[in-house]
């Protein structure tokens, strides 16, 4: 139970409605008590949630389709309830295409989600994109772009009292040579299975407040200074 609590703490900064269907491992380790979850159930805000690049390409096709009947059928099939018309698809595609995507592992993107609204518990406005990637050997990353945060240094200062920054093993922020990435914190928690770690980073990525969770079975081989000096930043279309 202690390990689960620690993982929950590490994930506090990305708990959004997009994560009603998170990576299987994260879901298994953050469910909590089922009776509590049903008692306190709050419907999530509408989102657009797709599974992989094939679905993204299908969305591109449908956004340009002249067949209105086929488009309407497709809109009803999009997960999350946030795709009401062609304009919603185009706005989602433009947003995803604009993001700087970190290629941290050689795997397949298996989830892309955007959600915007007010958090049911606090009423706080949020606007976030989550992109998840999984490898053949079941390692994965979850990258969370918090688009609602304009002042990253102020947000970091505000979070200094929270567990996620207090437990950071970075004494000072790391910055890449080109200045596109600044790593503010790194925290590590053992996976409940005893195999591998959850590594959590908080970044300024091209001016976007970004959280990264990386589950790896090769913990000793992952060092922030090496990972981010060599990481590839690309657009979703480069995958």
N, C-alpha and C positions, 0 to 999 in steps of 0.2 A: 504493500500500500504506500509506503514511503516513496518508492520509486515513481509510482503513478502520480503522486502529489508533486514531486519535483518536475516531472514532465509537464504537468498541467501549468506549473509556474512558468516554465520555459516557453509555453505556447500562448501565454496570456495575450501577447501583443498581436496575435493573428486570429483571435476567435471571432469570426464573422459568419454570416449566414451562408456564404459560399462553402463553409465547411460542414454543412449538414450532411454532405456525402464526401468526406475526406479520404485520403489514402487509407487502405485497410488497416495498416499498422497503427497509424495515428488514431483511427477511430476506435480500435480495440483498446487502446491505452488511455483514452480520454472520455469514455462513456460515463463512468461513474455509476451511481445507483439507478437502476431502471425505473423504480417507482418515483424517485425524485425527478427524473427527466420527464416522465409523463405528467406528473402533477404540475410542474412549472413550464409546461410546453407553451412556446410562443411561436406563431407562424413566422417564418423568415421573410425578409423583404424580397420582392421579385429580383431575380438574377438571370443571367444567361450563363449556362453551364454546359460545356461540350467536352467530349472525351476523345482527344487526340487530333492529329493534324488532318486525318481523312475527313472528320466531321467539320473541321474548319474549312477545308476546300469545298465540301458540300455546301456550306453556308455561303461561300463566295459565289458559287454557281446560282444558288437560289436568290441571292441578293440582286443578281442581274437577270433573273428569269422573266420572260414576258408572259409566262403562263400564270395568271393570277390565281387560278384554282389550285395549282400545284404549290404556289407560294403560300397560300392560306393554310393548306394541309401541313406544309413544312413548319410554319410558324407555330402551329398547335403542338408540334412534336418536339420543339426545343425545350430542354430541361430548364426549370427555374421560373418560368412564367414571366420573363422579362422581355420576350420578343413578341411585340404586338403588330409590327408592320415592317415593311422593307427598310424604312429609315432606322429602326432599331438595329437591324442586322448591319447596315452600313456603318452606323456609329460604333458598334461593337468591333467590327473588323478594322476600322480606322484606328481605334484605341489600341487594339492588340498589335497592329502593324507598327505603331509608333513607339512601343516599349523596347528598351534595351534588354535583350534576353541573355542571361548568363548561361553559358554551356559549361556546367560544372562536372557533369558525368556524361559518358557515352551511352545514352539510353533514348527511349522514346517518350515524347511528350504525351501524357495520357489524360491530362485534365487542364482545361482553361476555363476560368470562371470570373465573371465581373459582377459585382453587386454594389449598389449605392443606396443609401437611405439612412435611417436613424436606428441606432442600436435599441432593441426593445427594453433592455434593462436600465439604460441611462439616458436615452434620448439623444445621445451624441451622434453627430453626423459622421458618416464614413463613406469612403469611395475607394474600393479596393479590387485589385485583380490578383488571382492566384493562378500560378502555372506550376504543374507538377510533372516530374520526369521520373521514369523507373527504368532500371537496367535489367538485363536477363538474370542476374544473380540476386535480384530483389533488393538492391540498394536504390535509394530514391532521394530526390530533392523536392522541396516545396518552397517556391519563391512567392512572396507576398509584397505587392506594390501598394503602398498606402498613399494614394494620390491626393488625399485631403490634407496632407501635412505640407504646409508651405515653408515653415521655418524649421529646418532639420536640427541645427544646433540648439534651438530653444526646446525642441522636443526631447533631444538627448539629455539636456540639463534637467528637464522635468522628470525624466525616467531614472535619473541617477539613484533615486531612493528605492526603486523597484528591484525585485529579486533578480530579474534577468540581467540588469547591468551590475548589480552588486556582486554577482557571481562571475563576472567576466574575468577571463584569464589574461586579457590584454591590458597592459598597464597604460599604454598610450595608443591612440588610434593609428591604424596603418593606412597608407595612401599609395595607390599605384603610381607608376612613373608618369603616366599620361593624365593623372588627376581625375579620371572618370569614376574611380571607386575609392571610397573612404570607409574603412571598417572600424566601427566604434566599439563593438563588443563581440566576444566569443564565449559561449558557455557550452559545457559538455555534460551529458547525462547518459549513464549506462542504459542500454535497452533492457527491458524487463526479462528478456530471454537470457541475458548474460552475454549475448553475442553482439558486439559492436556498440556504437554510441549514436545518440542524437547530438549533432553539433548545430548550435544556433548562432547565427551571425546577424548583427544589425548594421546596415550599410547606408551610405549615401551613394546611390548608383545613378550617375548622370543627373543629380539634383532631385532624385526620387527617394523618399524614405522607404527602404526595402528590408524586409525580414527574410532570412533564409534558414530553413531547416534541412539538414543533410543527414540521412541515416546511412552510415557506412559500417561495414564489417572490418574495415582496415583502418582503424582509428589512428594508429601510430604513423600512418603514411600521409595523414591529412594535417597540414600546417597552414594557417591563414596566410602567412607571408608568401608561401610558395603558391598556394591555390590562386590567390587574387593577382599575383604578378604575372601568372601565366594563363589566366582564364580568358576564354574567348567571349567577346560581347558581340552579339549579332541581332538581326531582326528575325522575327518568326518566319519570314519567307526564306531565310537562309537555311532552315532545317531541311 
